Amino acid sequence: MAGSFIRRATKAVIVSINLFVAFVFLLACLTPYLPTSTWWILGFTGLTVPYAIVILFFFVIFWLIIKPKLALISIAVLCIGWQQIGVIAAIKPGPMLSERKRENHIRIIDWNIQSFNGLSKKLLVKKQIRKDIASSILQLEPDVICLQEFNNAEDGGIQTNNIALFKKRYKYFYFSKDYSRHDGAYQSGCIIFSKYQIIDSGKIKFPVAESLIYVDILKGADTIRIFNTHLQSFKFKQNDYSDIEKIKEQDAKTIDASMNLFNKMGQAFKRRGPQAELVKKAIHASPHPSILCGDFNDVPNSYTYFTIRGNWNDAFLQKGFGIGTSFISLAPTLRIDYILASQAFDIVTFDMIDEGLSDHVMLVSDVQLKK
């Protein structure tokens, strides 16, 4: 009698967990359609998607062994969420990135360089970071370089003039200068360097900080528009990372730490919604074949990603493999950096290069205009 009760209770608990995970996953499936400016709470569910998918697949296998009928719950939910599953991982690795690209290809680099701060705390190493970052980029001989969290101070001499690291080989560039200090002596934001002539450029400011910038480059007879952007981040500071550790260790201040992170993340979700809509409007109205690079600060299972991408090609999904983690500081599932191309392009190659010089990895893609 007792054994029968325990079995029923255990089954009820497992089914309840299965239903809860299924419910959270279904909520995440709504994120592409509900603006986070209003439905910001759903932004959190997008972060759980990779884990929910793994758990639901586990339940499928578990129930097929124990009680096959109950496997239908997870199978049905996974089928409903095919769109979310489709952007989690890439399974179509393209050809290896060659040292030298073909003449009719355009090589794009996208990288959030973390303000040239690097990951090391050693002063001598940090002094060398800016040159190491430039060297890592230049050795790949890209045609276009899109960087986020780029800073420059021309009055500080050679040690602070970061544009000079690239200008010799890339005389065409456009800098957003979203942040400025010391009467404009220090500036930071997004920058686009181009080997090809820039014939037009522009900047679309976001309601709060940051912006979307673009340049029109001339490659032969073709005009191509390159966009670069950095969307609202969670702006975690050192004390926020300390809060994360308190939560992990079940510190006595766990509740306060959790609320602090929850509020900061919620604010970021609210701001990214309108930013994503501005980016969508701009890139889909482009009169030229276009490429968008950027740190969206949001995962593929988000309103931000689906709003911006539309029917554009995601270079990672087209020619990548795996889950594509691009931000390495918090979790192993955060793909928040992207290279997207309009339907006018074929994606030829894609690679992710971790040089250990930033909390983001470098994205590199060769693309080709369709003829």
C-alpha positions in Angstrom: 0.0 0.0 0.0 2.8 2.4 1.0 4.8 1.5 -2.1 1.8 2.2 -4.3 1.3 5.6 -2.8 5.0 6.5 -3.2 4.9 5.5 -6.8 1.8 7.6 -7.5 3.3 10.5 -5.6 6.6 10.3 -7.5 4.8 10.1 -10.8 2.7 13.1 -9.9 5.9 15.1 -9.0 7.6 14.2 -12.2 4.6 15.0 -14.4 4.3 18.3 -12.6 7.9 19.2 -13.4 7.4 18.1 -17.0 4.3 20.4 -17.2 6.1 23.3 -15.6 9.0 23.1 -18.0 6.6 22.7 -20.9 4.7 25.8 -19.7 7.9 27.9 -19.5 8.9 26.8 -22.9 5.6 27.7 -24.4 5.8 31.1 -22.9 9.2 31.6 -24.5 7.6 30.6 -27.8 5.5 33.8 -27.5 8.5 36.1 -27.2 8.9 36.8 -31.0 5.4 38.3 -31.1 5.1 40.3 -27.8 7.2 43.5 -27.5 9.4 43.5 -24.5 8.7 47.1 -23.9 5.5 45.9 -22.5 5.9 42.1 -22.0 9.4 42.5 -20.5 8.9 39.6 -18.1 9.0 37.2 -21.1 12.6 38.2 -21.8 13.6 36.0 -18.9 11.9 32.9 -20.5 14.0 33.3 -23.6 17.2 32.8 -21.5 15.8 29.4 -20.3 15.1 28.0 -23.8 18.3 25.9 -24.3 17.9 24.3 -20.9 14.1 23.7 -21.4 14.7 22.0 -24.7 17.3 19.6 -23.2 14.9 18.8 -20.3 12.0 18.2 -22.6 14.0 15.9 -24.8 15.0 14.0 -21.6 11.4 13.7 -20.7 10.6 12.3 -24.1 13.1 9.5 -23.6 12.1 9.0 -20.0 8.4 8.6 -20.7 9.0 6.4 -23.8 10.6 4.0 -21.5 8.3 4.3 -18.5 4.9 5.4 -19.9 4.9 6.2 -23.7 1.6 8.1 -23.7 3.0 10.8 -21.4 5.9 11.4 -23.9 3.3 13.1 -26.1 3.3 16.1 -23.8 6.9 17.0 -24.5 6.7 15.9 -28.1 3.8 18.2 -28.8 5.4 21.1 -27.0 8.7 20.7 -28.9 6.8 20.6 -32.2 5.0 23.8 -31.3 8.4 25.4 -30.5 10.1 24.4 -33.7 10.9 28.1 -34.4 12.8 28.4 -31.1 14.6 25.1 -31.6 15.7 26.2 -35.1 17.7 29.2 -33.9 19.5 27.5 -31.0 22.1 25.5 -32.8 23.8 25.4 -36.3 24.3 22.1 -38.0 25.6 23.2 -41.4 29.3 23.9 -41.1 30.7 25.6 -44.2 34.2 25.5 -45.6 37.1 26.4 -43.3 37.9 30.1 -43.2 40.9 30.5 -45.5 43.8 32.9 -44.8 43.0 34.7 -48.1 39.5 35.1 -49.4 38.4 35.0 -53.0 38.3 38.4 -54.8 34.5 38.4 -55.2 33.9 37.7 -51.5 33.6 40.3 -48.8 35.1 39.4 -45.4 33.4 40.9 -42.4 34.6 40.9 -38.8 32.2 41.7 -36.0 33.6 42.0 -32.4 32.7 43.6 -29.1 36.2 44.4 -27.9 35.2 45.4 -24.3 36.8 48.8 -24.5 40.2 47.3 -25.0 40.2 46.2 -21.3 41.0 42.5 -22.0 40.5 39.7 -19.5 43.8 39.9 -17.6 44.2 42.0 -14.5 48.0 42.3 -15.0 48.9 45.9 -15.9 51.6 45.0 -18.4 49.3 42.6 -20.2 46.5 45.2 -20.2 48.8 47.8 -21.9 49.4 45.3 -24.7 45.7 44.4 -25.2 44.9 47.1 -27.7 47.7 46.1 -30.0 46.9 42.4 -29.6 43.2 43.0 -30.6 44.3 45.0 -33.7 46.8 42.3 -34.7 44.2 39.6 -34.3 41.8 41.5 -36.6 44.4 42.6 -39.2 45.9 39.2 -39.8 42.6 38.0 -41.2 42.7 40.8 -43.8 39.0 41.7 -43.6 37.3 44.1 -46.0 35.0 45.5 -43.3 35.5 45.7 -39.5 32.5 46.3 -37.2 33.5 46.9 -33.6 31.4 47.6 -30.5 32.6 49.2 -27.3 35.4 50.9 -29.2 37.1 53.9 -27.6 39.5 56.5 -28.7 41.3 59.5 -27.3 43.4 61.3 -29.8 45.0 63.8 -27.3 46.5 61.0 -25.2 49.2 60.2 -27.8 49.9 56.9 -29.5 48.8 54.9 -26.4 45.2 56.1 -26.6 44.7 56.7 -30.3 43.0 53.4 -31.2 41.8 54.6 -34.6 45.5 54.9 -35.6 45.8 51.1 -35.0 43.6 50.5 -38.1 43.8 53.7 -40.1 46.9 52.9 -42.0 45.2 50.0 -43.8 41.6 51.2 -43.4 41.5 54.9 -44.2 37.7 54.8 -44.5 35.8 54.6 -41.2 32.7 55.9 -39.4 32.6 56.3 -35.6 29.3 56.6 -33.6 30.8 58.5 -30.7 27.9 57.6 -28.5 29.7 58.5 -25.3 32.0 61.4 -24.7 34.1 62.6 -21.8 36.7 65.3 -21.0 35.1 67.8 -23.5 35.1 65.3 -26.3 38.7 64.2 -25.8 37.6 60.7 -25.0 34.9 59.0 -27.1 33.4 55.5 -27.3 30.7 53.6 -29.2 30.5 51.6 -32.4 32.9 51.9 -35.4 33.0 50.6 -38.9 36.3 50.4 -40.8 36.3 49.7 -44.5 38.9 48.9 -47.1 36.4 50.2 -49.7 35.5 53.8 -50.2 32.6 55.0 -48.0 30.3 57.1 -50.1 27.6 57.7 -47.5 27.1 57.2 -43.7 24.6 57.9 -41.1 23.5 57.4 -37.5 20.2 56.6 -35.9 20.2 57.4 -32.2 18.3 55.1 -29.8 15.9 56.7 -27.2 18.4 55.8 -24.4 22.2 55.7 -25.2 23.9 53.8 -28.1 22.9 54.0 -31.7 22.7 52.2 -35.1 25.2 53.4 -37.6 25.7 52.6 -41.3 28.1 53.2 -44.2 27.5 52.7 -47.9 30.7 51.2 -49.4 31.5 51.0 -53.1 32.9 47.6 -54.2 33.4 47.7 -58.0 30.0 48.8 -59.4 28.1 47.6 -56.3 27.0 49.8 -53.4 26.6 47.8 -50.2 25.3 49.1 -46.9 27.0 48.0 -43.7 25.2 48.4 -40.4 26.7 48.2 -36.9 24.9 48.4 -33.5 25.2 47.8 -29.8 21.8 47.3 -28.1 21.1 47.9 -24.4 23.1 45.7 -22.2 22.3 44.6 -18.6 25.2 46.9 -17.6 26.4 44.4 -14.9 29.1 45.9 -12.8 31.5 44.2 -10.4 28.9 44.3 -7.6 26.4 42.6 -9.9 28.8 39.7 -10.5 29.2 39.5 -6.8 25.4 39.2 -6.5 25.5 36.3 -9.0 28.0 34.6 -6.8 25.8 35.2 -3.7 22.9 33.5 -5.5 25.0 30.5 -6.5 26.3 30.1 -3.0 22.9 30.7 -1.4 24.4 33.6 0.5 22.2 35.2 3.3 21.7 38.2 1.0 20.5 36.0 -1.9 17.0 37.6 -2.1 18.4 41.2 -2.2 20.9 40.1 -4.8 18.3 38.4 -6.9 16.0 41.4 -6.9 18.8 43.7 -7.9 19.6 41.6 -10.9 16.0 41.1 -11.8 15.3 44.8 -11.8 18.4 45.6 -13.9 17.6 42.9 -16.4 14.0 43.9 -16.6 15.0 47.5 -17.4 17.3 46.2 -20.2 14.5 44.1 -21.8 12.2 47.1 -21.8 14.8 49.3 -23.6 15.8 46.7 -26.1 12.3 46.3 -27.5 12.1 49.8 -29.0 15.7 49.6 -30.1 15.1 46.4 -32.0 12.1 48.0 -33.7 14.2 51.0 -34.8 16.9 48.6 -36.2 14.3 46.6 -38.1 12.8 49.6 -39.7 16.2 50.9 -40.8 17.7 47.8 -42.2 14.6 46.5 -44.0 14.2 50.0 -45.6 17.8 49.9 -46.9 18.0 50.7 -50.7 21.1 48.6 -51.1 22.2 45.0 -50.4 22.9 45.1 -46.7 24.8 43.4 -43.8 24.1 44.0 -40.1 26.7 43.4 -37.4 26.1 43.9 -33.8 26.0 43.0 -30.2 22.3 42.6 -29.6 22.8 41.7 -25.9 20.0 39.2 -26.4 19.7 35.5 -27.3 18.2 34.1 -30.5 15.1 33.1 -28.5 14.1 36.7 -28.0 11.9 39.4 -29.3 15.0 41.4 -30.2 16.5 38.7 -32.4 13.3 37.7 -34.2 12.2 41.4 -34.7 15.5 42.4 -36.3 16.3 39.3 -38.3 13.0 39.0 -40.2 13.9 37.0 -43.3 17.6 37.9 -43.3 20.3 35.2 -43.3 22.0 34.5 -39.9 25.6 33.7 -40.9 26.0 31.4 -37.9 22.9 29.3 -38.7 23.9 29.2 -42.4 27.6 28.1 -42.0 28.2 27.5 -38.3 28.1 24.5 -36.0 27.1 24.1 -32.4 25.4 26.5 -30.1 27.6 29.5 -31.0 28.3 31.0 -27.6 29.7 34.5 -28.2 29.7 36.0 -24.7 31.8 33.9 -22.4 31.5 35.6 -19.0 28.2 34.4 -17.6 26.8 31.2 -19.1 27.7 28.7 -21.8 24.6 29.3 -23.9 24.8 33.1 -24.6 24.9 33.8 -28.3 24.3 37.6 -28.4 26.6 38.7 -31.2 25.4 38.4 -34.8 26.2 38.9 -38.5 23.0 39.1 -40.5 22.8 39.5 -44.3 20.0 40.5 -46.5 18.7 38.0 -49.1 21.0 39.7 -51.7 23.9 37.7 -50.2 25.1 34.2 -50.0 27.0 33.2 -46.8 30.2 31.5 -47.8 32.0 30.9 -44.5 31.5 31.7 -40.9 33.8 31.2 -37.9 34.1 32.3 -34.3 37.5 33.0 -32.9 38.2 33.2 -29.2 41.5 35.1 -28.8 41.1 35.5 -25.0 41.2 39.3 -25.4 37.6 40.2 -24.7 34.5 38.8 -22.9 33.1 38.3 -26.4 34.5 36.2 -29.2 35.3 37.5 -32.7 32.8 36.7 -35.5 34.2 36.3 -39.1 32.2 35.7 -42.2 32.9 35.7 -45.9 29.8 36.7 -48.0 29.1 37.0 -51.7 26.6 39.1 -53.6 24.2 37.1 -55.6 24.4 37.8 -59.3 
